[in-house]
Amino acid sequence: MNHRGVTIWFTGLSGAGKTTITQALEKKLRAADVKLEVLDGDIVRTNLTKGLGFSKEDRDENIRRIGFVSHLLTRNGVIVLVSAISPYRAIREEVRQRIGDFVEVFVNAPLAICEERDVKGLYKRARAGEIKQFTGISDPYEPPENPEIECRTDLEELSESVDKVWNRLVEMGYLS
């Protein structure tokens, strides 16, 4: 399959479904034999941005670093799937400007649904005060104002979300 380099940036609350959609899209893209890399927020934090905390400054620096790597890959014709909460609009916009070929996917589910899906128990710990600066509880999440794609994971099946992203990439000329 022909493709162009692009960063597909999945943003949303913890538990919204970013990683789930990313993994399913990754499988579909690999089957189409495209050059692909996945940068998952949790994995990046243990390798590329170890030592950064969760203050606004550290979160912004985390996103800047992910954005830098994404930019390098994208300009070399790689499709990059980024799955990171990335709660602040301004830093997402900064990364968008740096990369250029950037598709923002708002993985949207209500906070109550995200809390129900919380397999790691993070929301429970945040509500108990054990985790400070937790996005959606004690720290803000600024939803995208004009994402290229919105996946409502509380209302659509996984396959619908994946198809929505795939079809938009074709429509935008990144896949053909």
C-alpha positions in Angstrom: 0.0 0.0 0.0 1.2 3.5 -0.8 1.5 5.9 2.1 3.0 9.2 3.3 4.6 10.0 6.6 2.1 11.2 9.2 1.7 11.4 12.9 -1.6 10.2 14.2 -2.0 11.6 17.7 -4.5 9.9 19.9 -5.5 12.1 22.9 -8.0 11.5 25.6 -8.5 10.6 29.3 -6.9 7.5 30.9 -9.2 4.6 30.0 -10.9 6.3 27.0 -9.5 3.7 24.6 -6.4 5.3 23.1 -4.2 2.2 23.4 -7.0 -0.2 22.3 -7.6 1.8 19.1 -3.9 2.3 18.5 -3.2 -1.5 18.8 -6.1 -2.4 16.4 -5.1 0.2 13.9 -1.4 -0.9 14.1 -2.5 -4.5 13.3 -4.5 -3.2 10.2 -1.6 -1.0 9.0 1.0 -3.7 9.5 -1.2 -6.0 7.4 -1.1 -3.3 4.7 2.7 -3.4 4.9 3.3 0.3 5.7 6.3 1.7 7.5 5.0 2.2 11.0 6.1 3.0 14.6 4.0 3.2 17.7 4.8 5.6 20.6 2.6 4.7 23.6 2.7 7.2 26.4 3.3 4.6 29.1 6.1 2.9 27.2 7.7 6.2 26.3 7.7 7.3 30.0 9.8 4.3 31.0 12.3 4.7 28.2 12.5 8.2 26.6 11.2 10.5 29.3 12.1 8.6 32.5 12.6 11.0 35.4 9.9 13.4 34.3 7.0 13.9 36.8 3.4 15.0 36.2 3.7 18.8 36.7 2.4 20.8 33.8 6.0 21.6 32.8 7.0 17.9 32.9 3.9 16.8 31.0 4.7 19.4 28.3 8.3 18.3 28.1 7.1 14.7 27.8 4.9 15.6 24.9 7.6 17.8 23.3 10.0 14.8 23.3 7.4 12.4 21.9 6.7 15.1 19.2 10.4 15.4 18.4 10.7 11.7 17.7 7.4 11.7 15.8 8.6 14.6 13.6 11.9 12.7 12.7 9.9 9.6 11.8 7.2 11.4 9.9 9.6 13.3 7.7 11.2 10.0 6.8 7.9 8.6 5.5 6.9 6.6 8.6 3.3 6.5 9.9 3.6 7.2 13.6 0.8 6.3 16.0 1.1 8.2 19.3 -1.1 7.2 22.2 -0.7 9.8 25.0 -3.1 11.5 27.3 -1.5 14.9 26.3 -4.0 16.9 28.4 -3.1 20.4 27.3 -4.2 22.0 24.0 -1.3 24.4 23.7 1.4 21.7 23.7 -0.6 19.6 21.3 -0.8 22.6 18.9 3.0 23.2 19.3 3.7 19.6 18.3 1.2 19.8 15.4 3.1 22.9 14.1 6.5 21.2 14.4 5.4 18.0 12.7 3.1 19.4 10.0 1.7 16.1 8.8 -0.4 15.6 11.9 -3.8 14.1 12.5 -5.4 14.6 15.9 -7.7 11.9 17.1 -9.9 12.7 20.1 -10.6 9.5 21.9 -13.7 10.6 23.8 -15.5 8.8 26.6 -17.2 10.3 29.6 -15.1 10.3 32.8 -17.6 7.9 34.5 -17.0 5.3 31.7 -13.2 5.8 31.9 -13.4 5.2 35.7 -15.5 2.0 35.1 -12.8 0.7 32.6 -9.9 1.6 35.0 -8.1 -1.8 35.1 -5.0 -0.2 36.8 -7.1 1.3 39.7 -5.6 4.8 38.9 -8.9 6.7 39.2 -9.7 5.0 42.6 -6.2 6.0 43.9 -6.6 9.6 42.5 -10.0 10.0 44.2 -8.4 8.7 47.4 -5.7 11.4 47.1 -2.9 8.9 46.6 -2.1 10.2 43.1 -1.7 13.9 42.8 -2.2 15.9 39.5 -4.3 13.1 37.9 -5.8 14.1 34.6 -9.6 14.4 34.8 -9.7 14.3 38.6 -7.2 16.8 40.1 -5.6 18.1 36.9 -7.5 19.4 33.8 -8.0 17.7 30.5 -8.4 20.2 27.6 -10.3 18.4 24.8 -9.3 19.2 21.3 -11.5 22.0 19.7 -11.1 20.8 16.1 -9.7 17.3 15.9 -9.6 15.7 12.5 -11.3 12.6 14.0 -13.4 12.0 17.1 -13.9 8.4 18.3 -16.7 8.1 20.9 -15.7 4.9 22.5 -18.7 4.8 24.7 -21.0 4.8 21.6 -19.1 3.0 18.9 -17.5 -0.4 18.5 -13.7 -0.7 18.2 -14.0 -1.6 14.5 -16.0 1.6 13.9 -13.3 3.7 15.5 -10.5 2.0 13.6 -12.4 2.4 10.3 -13.1 6.0 11.1 -9.4 6.7 11.4 -8.4 4.6 8.4 -11.0 6.2 6.1 -10.0 9.7 7.2 -6.3 8.9 6.4 -7.3 7.7 3.0 -9.5 10.9 2.5 -6.5 13.1 3.6 -4.2 11.3 1.1 -1.9 9.6 3.7 -3.0 6.1 2.6 -3.9 5.0 -1.0 
